């Protein structure tokens, strides 16, 4: 009979173990193929991204609305700083074989005004530097400390600062220019105050922000004539406001 009439291999019944296979080896059953309706669907990140964008937009809108309501209800104004008076009770230039020396005593009165009707300003300890002269002639004549203070609503605070410079060696030509300006009352006065300020509104108090107040190039003649130019307020190193 022809071999084609008989199959070369018969299908193995279920549970059949091939005696020629290694001992204990059992082939893994084939992985069942699930229909598409039973396959798990992958979550897409677009839904989360859209939810985040919507929440962030709502938050920004609420912050803008709150800031607008606060601004129009409180109408905040920046504090005003002025040099009210400046006196030099002592200004001596001494020439010796070892060099030229300056002895100076200054008395400065600064005016800090709060123009707000609903805001209070809180100031930390303040360091005040005093110098005389302009540009390359500017010469320091001392530093003083002012303790912390509070500037209440629509209130003006007066700060008195006294500095001394003893045996400060200076260039002889510069010393003579400063002395000439002192005698003619054309000597420029420079005041720089470094402090921290916080704001109080409706019982709430903010944190302290560092500021520097600079009043430069004010002459003694201006102050004698009751001229009090506004000082510049510097904050965050690059913001300047009057």
Long-range contacts (C-beta under 8 A, 24 or more apart in sequence): 73-118, 74-116, 74-118, 74-119, 74-201, 75-116, 75-117, 75-118, 76-116, 76-119, 76-199, 77-115, 77-116, 77-119, 78-233, 78-241, 79-112, 79-113, 79-114, 79-115, 79-121, 79-151, 79-197, 79-233, 80-111, 80-112, 80-113, 80-115, 80-230, 81-110, 81-111, 81-112, 81-113, 81-193, 81-213, 81-215, 81-230, 81-231, 81-233, 82-110, 82-111, 82-113, 82-215, 82-228, 82-229, 82-230, 82-231, 83-108, 83-109, 83-110, 83-111, 83-189, 83-191, 83-215, 83-218, 83-223, 83-228, 83-229, 83-231, 84-109, 84-110, 84-111, 84-158, 84-223, 84-228, 85-109, 85-223, 86-189, 86-191, 86-218, 86-220, 86-223, 88-132, 88-182, 88-187, 88-220, 91-178, 91-179, 91-182, 93-175, 93-176, 93-178, 93-179, 95-172, 95-175, 99-169, 99-172, 100-169, 100-170, 100-171, 100-172, 100-175, 101-167, 101-168, 101-169, 101-170, 102-139, 102-141, 102-165, 102-167, 102-168, 102-169, 102-170, 102-175, 102-178, 103-165, 103-166, 103-167, 103-168, 104-132, 104-141, 104-142, 104-164, 104-165, 104-168, 105-162, 105-163, 105-164, 105-165, 106-130, 106-132, 106-141, 106-142, 106-161, 106-162, 106-163, 106-164, 107-160, 107-161, 107-162, 108-160, 108-161, 108-162, 108-163, 108-189, 108-191, 109-158, 109-159, 109-160, 109-161, 110-158, 110-159, 110-161, 110-191, 110-193, 110-215, 111-156, 111-157, 111-158, 111-159, 111-228, 112-151, 112-156, 112-157, 112-158, 112-159, 113-151, 113-155, 113-156, 113-157, 114-151, 114-152, 114-153, 114-154, 114-155, 114-156, 114-157, 115-154, 116-153, 116-154, 117-153, 117-154, 118-153, 118-201, 118-202, 119-153, 119-199, 119-200, 119-201, 120-150, 120-151, 120-152, 120-153, 120-199, 120-200, 120-201, 121-150, 121-151, 121-197, 121-198, 121-199, 121-200, 122-148, 122-150, 122-151, 122-197, 122-198, 122-199, 122-200, 122-205, 122-208, 123-148, 123-149, 123-150, 123-151, 123-195, 123-196, 123-197, 124-148, 124-195, 124-196, 124-197, 124-208, 125-195, 126-159, 126-193, 126-194, 126-195, 127-193, 127-194, 127-195, 128-159, 128-161, 128-163, 128-191, 128-192, 128-193, 129-191, 129-192, 129-193, 129-194, 130-161, 130-163, 130-189, 130-190, 130-191, 131-189, 131-190, 131-192, 132-178, 132-181, 132-182, 132-187, 132-188, 132-189, 132-190, 133-174, 133-177, 133-178, 133-181, 133-187, 133-188, 133-190, 134-188, 134-190, 134-216, 134-217, 137-174, 137-177, 137-178, 138-190, 139-168, 139-170, 139-174, 139-178, 140-165, 140-168, 141-165, 141-168, 146-193, 146-195, 161-191, 185-219, 185-220, 185-221, 185-224, 186-219, 186-220, 186-221, 187-219, 187-220, 188-216, 188-217, 188-218, 188-219, 189-215, 189-218, 189-219, 189-220, 189-223, 190-214, 190-215, 190-216, 190-217, 190-218, 191-215, 191-216, 191-218, 191-231, 209-235, 210-235, 211-235
